[in-house]
Amino acid sequence: GSGSVKYGDGANAGVISITTDKKNSNYLKAYLGNNTSKDGAASFGYGNDYIIANAYVDYNSTDGSIKDNRGNSDENNIRNMNFSVVFTPIEELELSLSRTYSNMTTNYARPISLKQYNEDPNRTSGFNKQYFSSYVTTAGTRYDFNQNFFIDATFSDEDKTSKFGTSPDTQYDYKSFASTFNYRSDIFKGTAGIDGFKGDRFNFTSSFGTPENTTSKNNLAMFTFIEINPINDLTFSAGARKEKVEYKYEPQGGADLKQKDRLSAYDFGVNYSLTENQSIFANYNRGFQAPDINRFFSFGGFNGFIEPAKVNNYTVGYNNFQENNKLKIALFRTNLKNEIYYYDTGNPMTSYNTNIDKSHKYGLEVYDKFLITEKLFTSLN
């Protein structure tokens, strides 16, 4: 997708960008439901000219609706917390710091036959339990030199733990950074950046001791993207990205395994406004997806490295934005090399992730949103 130059690895199908308000709303909410389902959330936000502070906590749990012969059920609970501070000591400088915690315990019902399902869909032979937790610390800064030029940088550190059934913990340590240099004017926009990622997965044979094996993934990338408006109705965009990805598998016994990939992403687009409300566009994009560490494992066993997927996207389309109606039509084709997919042998113990040599996808996408009133709308996609 069109975000592959700026975001790189994994952005081959596009990017969803979510921008939230800097200051939280203040509220408390709670509900109760059947199967002893309950949920509660608290959100607090404070802000002035120099500082914005936020806190958010939520909790959700249920006793579940599926039971086994011993009276156990698919009960689960989820807990999330977030604390953040944004400090603006001077108008040109912004500093931010946040801490997020998530904790989840889920009981998955084991499969049953069609006959058993028809007799009682809420009965199972047993459950597989998973525990998951994540702690994320993020720090960021932005400095505006003037109304046209600014730089920003973020750093993130995540510690994760996953435990499935009676197996030992699998632990993860992820660190990432991103930095950009940005220029904006009426006819030209440009961004250049450097970003990186370092991820380690630790497999344990027991709850104590050293890892049985460690698998790592390291990314380092540089990119640039420009957008030019030579006339009011015409926009050209272009960008390029170079990224290096390195993998390493280190078992306690045996030789280390390594893999290195050098990957590229490109983006070229044009948009022409037919009228104030209508435009046509065309885009070519090349992206890639380097497999994440978990793709190399099946039930804890290492299956070997697989190749990164490479994608070429071609899109032409039409936009029509009216006061009460938004219409988008896009015709696309995607050619893939080494598409990553999960090969199901019928037995989860022997199923694994691998590559498809060549594949393609194509289609027509239509999206229409019609405003019936200011607060009521209908959409088609």
N, C-alpha and C positions, 0 to 999 in steps of 0.2 A: 504494500500500500504506500500512499504518499508520505508516510512518516518514516520510511526506512532509512532516509539519509540522516535525519536528526536523531532518531532513536535506535537505529541499527538492528542488532540481533533480536529476532522475534517479531519485528514490526513488518514482516513481509505481507501480511494481510490487512494492514492499516493500523491506525492508532485511535483510541478513544481518549480524548483529553477532557478531564473533569476539573473545573475550577470552582472552588467553594468560597464563600465569604470568609474574610480573615477573622471576623468576630462571630462566635457561636451565638445562637439564640438561647434565651434562658427559659427552660421548661422542665417539667417533671411529667412522666407518663407511666401508666401501668395497665396491664390487662390480665384476666384469668380466662381459661378455656377448659374444654373437656380434656380428659386424660391428665388432669392436674397440670395443664399447660399454664405457664405464667411468664410474664415478661415485664421488665421495668427498665426505664432509662432516665438519666438525669443529665442535663446539659447546662453549662454555665459559661458566660462570656463577659469580659470586662475590657473596656478600651478607652483611651484618651489620646492626646496628640503624640505621645511618645511610646506607649506600650499597649499591646493587646494580649490578654491572657485568657486561655480557654481550658475547660475541663469537660470530659464526657465519659460516662460510665453506662454500660447496659448489661443486662443479664437475661437469658432466655433458657427455659428448661421445660421438659415434658416427660411424663412417665411412659409415653408411647402407647401404641394401640395393638402391637403384635406381641404375642407371648409364646413361650415354649412350654414343654410338658413339666418343667420344674418351677414354673411360675415367674421366670425371668421375662423382662420386656425390653423393647427397643428404646429405653430411656436415653435421653441425651441432654447436655447443657452446654451453653456457650456464654463466655464472659469476655467483654471488651472494655478497655480503658485507654483514654488518650489525654495527654496534657501537652499544651504548647504555649510558647511565648514568642511574640514578635516585638522587637525593640527597634525604634527609629530615633537614634540620638540626634541626628541632623536630617534635614529634608532629603539629602542625596543618598543616605546610607540606611539600609535595612538589614537587621540581623534576626535570625529565627532559630528556634530550638524546639524539638518535639520528642515525645516518648510515647510509644504505642505498645499495648500489651493485649494479646488475644490468647484465650484458652478454650479448648473444645474437647469434650468427651462424647463419643458417638458409638452406639451399638447397632451394627448392621445385621439384619436378619439373614440367615443362611438360605440358599435356594431350596425350593420345594418343587415337587412335580405338579403337572397340570391337574391331576386328579386330586392331590392334596389341596391345591388352591381352590378348586371348585367346591370341595367339602367345607373348607374354612380358610378364607384368605388372610385371616389374622392369626394364623398358627404357623410356627416354624420349628425346625429341629434344634435350633440353637442360635447363638449370636457370635459375631466377631467384633471385638471392642477395639476402638482406636482412640488414642490420646494424642493431642496436638497442642503445642504452645509456641508462641512467637513473641519476641521482644525486639522492637525496632527503635533505634535512636537516629534522628535526622537533624543535621545542622545546615543552615544555609545563609548566604549573604548576597546582597545586590547593591551595586554602587552606580548611580547615574552621574556621569561626567557633565552632561548637558541634556537638552531635550531630545537629541538625536542619538547619543551614544551611551550604552550602559553595559556592564559586565555582571554576571551572576555565577554562583557556584553552590553546589550542594554536596553533602557527604552523608552516607547512610550506613548503619551497622545493624545487621539483623542476626539474632541467635534463635534457631528453631530446634524443636525436639518433636519427633514423631515416634509413636510406639503402637504397633499393631498386634493385637492378640497377646500371646505370651512371649513374643520375640523381644530381644533386647532393644534398647533405644537406638534410633538413628538420629544423629545430631548434625546440625548444619551451622556454618558460620559464613555469612555473606557480607561483603563490604563493597560499596560502590561509590563513585564520585562522578560528577558532571559539571562542566564549566563551559560557558559560552561568552562570546564577544559579539555585541549586537549594535547594528546601525540602522536607523529609521529616518526616512525623509519622504516627501510626497511622491517622488518618482523612483526611489530605490530603497530596497530593504536587503540587508545582508546579515548573515549569522555564521560564525565559525566557532568550532568547539572541540574540546577534548574530553573524553569520558572513559571510564574503566570499571571493571567488575572483577572481584576475586571471591570465588566460592569454594568451600570445602565441605565434603560430606564424610562423616565418620561412622563406620559400621562397627558395632560392638558385638562380641560373642556372649557377653554377660553384662550385668548392670554395673560392674566395676572393672577397672583395669584399662589397658590401652586398646585402641581400636584394632579390630581385625584387619581392616583396610581403610585407606583414605583415598578419596577421589576428588580431584580439584579441577576447576575451570577458571581460566583467567582471560579476560578480554581487555584490549586496549585499542582505542579508535580515535580518529581525527575526521572531521567533516566540515563542509562549507555549503551554504545554501543562499541563493540570491533570488530576488524578485524585482522585476523592472516594469514600470508603467510608462512606455514611451509616449502614449497618448491616453486620454481619459478612458477610452473604451477597450483598451488592449493591455493585457498583462502576460508577461513571459516569466517563467520560473525554471530554475535549474539548480542541481545540487549533486554532490558526490561525497562518498564516504569510503574510507579504508579502515578495515578492522582486522586485528590479529587475535586469534582464539587458540589457546593452548590447553590441552587436557593432560592429566597425569593420574594414573592408577597405581597406588603403592600398597601392595599386600604385605602382611607381616612375614609370610613365607613366599618366596618366589621373586621373579624379576619384575621391576617396575615397567609399566607400559605408558607410552606417550603418543600424542597426536597433535599436530600443528596445522592450522588452516589460516590462510589469508583470504579475506572475503571483501567484496566490493558491493556498494549500492549506488544507484544513480536515479535521478529523477528529472524529467523534462516535461513541462506543461505549458499550455497556452489557454487563455480565457478571453473571449471577445463578447462584449455587451452589445446585443442587438438593439435593445431599448433600455429604458431606465429599469424595467422589471424582468427582462429576458436576457439570457446569455447562453452561449455554447462553449464547450471546452473539450480539450483532448489532452491525454497524459500518457507518457510511457514511464514505467517505474521498474527498477530492478531491486529486489530485496533478498534477504536470506534469513535462515533460522538455524543457528547452531544448537544442537540438542542440549537440553539441560542435563545435569548429572544423573537424575533419576531414570532417564531413558536407557541407561546402560545396565540397569538392574531388573531382575525379575525374582520376586520373593527373596530378596536379599542377596541373590547370587549375581556375580558380575558376568554379563553376556558379551562384553567387548564393545569397542567404540563403533559408532555409526557415523555416516557422512552428514555434513550440513546440507539442508535443503536450499536450493537456489530457485528464485521465482522471477519471471518476467511478466509484468502486468501491462495490458493495453486497454485504455478506456476512452470512450467518447460519450458526450452527454449534453443534456439540455436542462436549463433551470428557468423556472417562471415563478417569481415571487410577487404576489399581489398582497393587498392590505389584509385580506381575509383568507388567502389560499397560498400554500407553498407546494410547488410541484417540482420534482426532480426525476429525470429519466437518464439512465446510464446503460450503455452496452459495453460489455467487457469480455476479455479473454485472458486467461492466465496459463502460462506454460511453466511447468515445474520439472526440476531435475533433482533426483534423490529426495522426493517427498517422504517425510517421516510418518510412519504409521505403525499401529500395533497389530502384530500378526497373531491372531487367535487360533491356536491349535485345537481348541475345545477343552484344554486342560490348563488352568491358570498356572500350574507349576512349570509348564514347558512353553507357554506363550511368551512373546518377546517383542521388543521394538526393532524395526529395521527400516530399510529404504525401498521405495519404488523407483526404478531407474528413470522413467519418464512418465509424466501424466499431464493432463490439461483440464481446465474448467472454463466454461463460458456461459453467458446468460444475459438477461435483460432485467434490470432492477428499476422498479417504479415506486416512488414514494409521493404521497399526497396528503397534506394536512389542511383541513378546512375548519376555519373558526366560525362556529355557529353564533356564539356570543363571546364576550371578552373572557369568560371563564369556562366556556364549554366548547370542545372541538372534537372532530372525528378524524381518523387517519387511516390510510391504506398503505400497506407495504408488501 
